Each structure stands twice: as structure tokens, then as C-alpha cells.
Amino acid sequence: MVPFNLGLDPDNWMEERIRLFFDYCYPSVRHQSQKNFRWLVFFDNRTPKEFLDRISSSDSARIIEFKFTDHWDKMDGEILKILEGSKKKSNLIISTRLDCDDALSYKFIQILQQKVSQLGISTPYALNCTYGIILDINSGVFHQKKMISNPFISMVQEFEHLDKSIFGLQHQVISDQIITHEIVEPKMWLQVVHGGNLLNKTSGFPLVNNLTREFNIKDPIFGGKIKPLVLVSEYIRYIKVRFNNAKYKIKKALGQ
């Protein structure tokens, strides 16, 4: 659906998405320390069979549940219908959105489930993993990022009162509408900036460390070592952004 809206070539766009999916998203889900979860992967129902067959044959762990839709707005209702069949297996449902070009820490699902058990409170509520990583694959630099009500936010609900999935609300407003508990573990999620993103841009504090093992992802740089000049350039850019943000806030406070 995205290529047609933006005037991109559908086949080229799909080829790139498949590559990003298996370089970053898929291995991060496959290597989760907690295996008790379902992974519903939605496709446009116009997706050519040849692409679907390639994805299926590459799913060596057989963890993908292939689902189809003809419009983004229908996904919430379609997910709810699918979850109806899980009522007898559990009283609670934790739903999390994951874009095909992003990744999760290997302990993401484990920590979410542990947090739900520890809280033991009435639902619904949301769990937001506050700290994550932005990876610019062109530079190979990982950046530490703090985000409130971010795209990886999760909703916790009882099956008996399940009226919407994580797709029922825009992630930016979930914390405004539902009680949200922050999980402050570091490096819980990873957004990949690859040049073809619709919204995501490189931001956050540059890190010296290579974090590929944290997410079980493909190493974006040859040999796993970032060039010193590249890292220095990222630090300079970060300082400039922080300075400009501070200047803007001061002007705003002074009414200028």
C-alpha cells in the first residue's frame, strides 16, 4: 500500500523491505529469550505470491503467522477476531506493534511478561519501554534514545474486555488515554534508519559500542568497528541538535 501512495516501484520497495526484515526484525524476534508469544505478520492482500513464498521459505523457525488485510484501518478489528480464539488459553493479552524494519532486544518479551506478573493490577494499562536504540545503518553508529509513548508501547488487557488491539490507537496518544507504566531497562528496542523511512530519523546520543548481539541483528559495518571520524561527526551533530533545541526553548520561554 505504501509504494502506491508514494509513487514508488512496488517490487523494488518489497525487495528492500524483505531484506530489512530478515536482517533486523526477524532475527530479533526469533531469538527472544521468552518463547511464549504469537507473532502475527500482516501483509497487503495484493502481495504477489512469489514474495510470500520467499518469506515463508526463509522463516526457518516457523514463527510467522501470515495474515492479510486490504486496508490499514481494518487491522484492529481483524486482530481482535484472531485473538478471540485465544480466550481459553489466558486471561490477559499483551499486544505490541513491531514495524518490519525495526527490532527488539532479546529480552523484550520476557521483561514485559515479568512486569505484568509483578504489577498484578487491574486492566487496561500500557507498558512503555522508555529507552531504546536508533541505528543508522549508513554510518553503523548506534544512538541511545528516550521516547515516551513510543512505537513499541504495549497494551495489557483482559480478554473479557478486549475492545481494541495495539492498532486501535495511535501510539503517540496511548499514554494520554490509558494509564501507562514506564519500563526503564536500557536498550529494549531498536529503530533502523536506512534512508527509506517514512518518519524515523537519526537522533539520540551516539554510542561507541556495537550492539548487534543485544538484538541478534546483522552487523551494519564491516568488521564491527566504527571509524573514529564517523563517530566524531555523529557527536558534533548531536551537540548541534541539543544546542538548537535549547536555544528554541529559551526563545519560547522569553516569548520570542
Secondary structure, DSSP 8 states (H G I E B T S, - for coil): -HHHHHT--HHHHHHHHHHHIIIIIHHHHHT-S-----EEEEEETT--HHHHHHHHHH-TT--EEEEEES-GGGHHHHHHHHHGGGGGG-SEEEEE---TTEEE-TTHHHHHHHHHHHH---S-EEEEE-EEEEEETTTTEEEEEE-TT-TT-EEEEEGGG----GGGS-HHHHHHHS-EEEE--SS-EEEEE-S--SS----SEEESS--HHHHT---SSGGG---HHHHHHHHHHHHHHHHHHHHHHHHHHTT-
